[in-house]
Amino acid sequence: MRTTHAGDADYTKDMDTTYRPFFFYGTSQPDSRGFGSTLSGAVSEHAPATLPEATLLIGPAFPLAVRDRAGTGIHGTICLIDEAHFDRLISEIDDQEGYAGEGRSDNLYVREVAYVDVTPAPTWTGKERVRAYVYMASPETAANAAEEGFIASRSGDWRNHAQEWDQEA
């Protein structure tokens, strides 16, 4: 059995089913408002995970992920989306995440492939380091983040954003 990952191809967990791993760190995580009907029926497995060498920027309504070698890392959730749902869902997820297409200056985020470190969990049977799709702040969005009132999260975890926002903003 050949196992490959997002970006190079697919994540094959068994002989019959292929999955696409996504790392969500904000409102699209399970148990968050953005997960909803779009993702709930398509995610077969999920687990806590961390995107290393990145910083989470928080605003009052949504987060931004930026590359940062000195960053604390960003805590979120790795989700496996069944390949059968991928073509139907990718445009919905892109729309939800403000990604209009590669190279577009109006992107809020860009969809990239990055390694994430997965925390073992009962809801996960995959590897502990996975290449996954992740939505990072576009260069334009990152350049304007401070001007727009975004601040760096000390914890790197969107679930702490309300407390951190109240303390810092």
Sequence and secondary structure as in RCSB ss.txt:
>XXXX:A:sequence
MRTTHAGDADYTKDMDTTYRPFFFYGTSQPDSRGFGSTLSGAVSEHAPATLPEATLLIGPAFPLAVRDRAGTGIH
GTICLIDEAHFDRLISEIDDQEGYAGEGRSDNLYVREVAYVDVTPAPTWTGKERVRAYVYMASPETAANAAEEGF
IASRSGDWRNHAQEWDQEA
>XXXX:A:secstr
     BTTB EE SSS EEEEEEE STTSTTSTTTHHHHHTTEEEEEEEEESSEEEEE SS EEEEE TTS  EE
EEEEEEEHHHHHHHHHHHHHHTT  STT TT SEEEEEEEEEE   TT  S SEEEEEEEEE HHHHHHTTTTT 
EE SS BGGGHHHHHHHH 
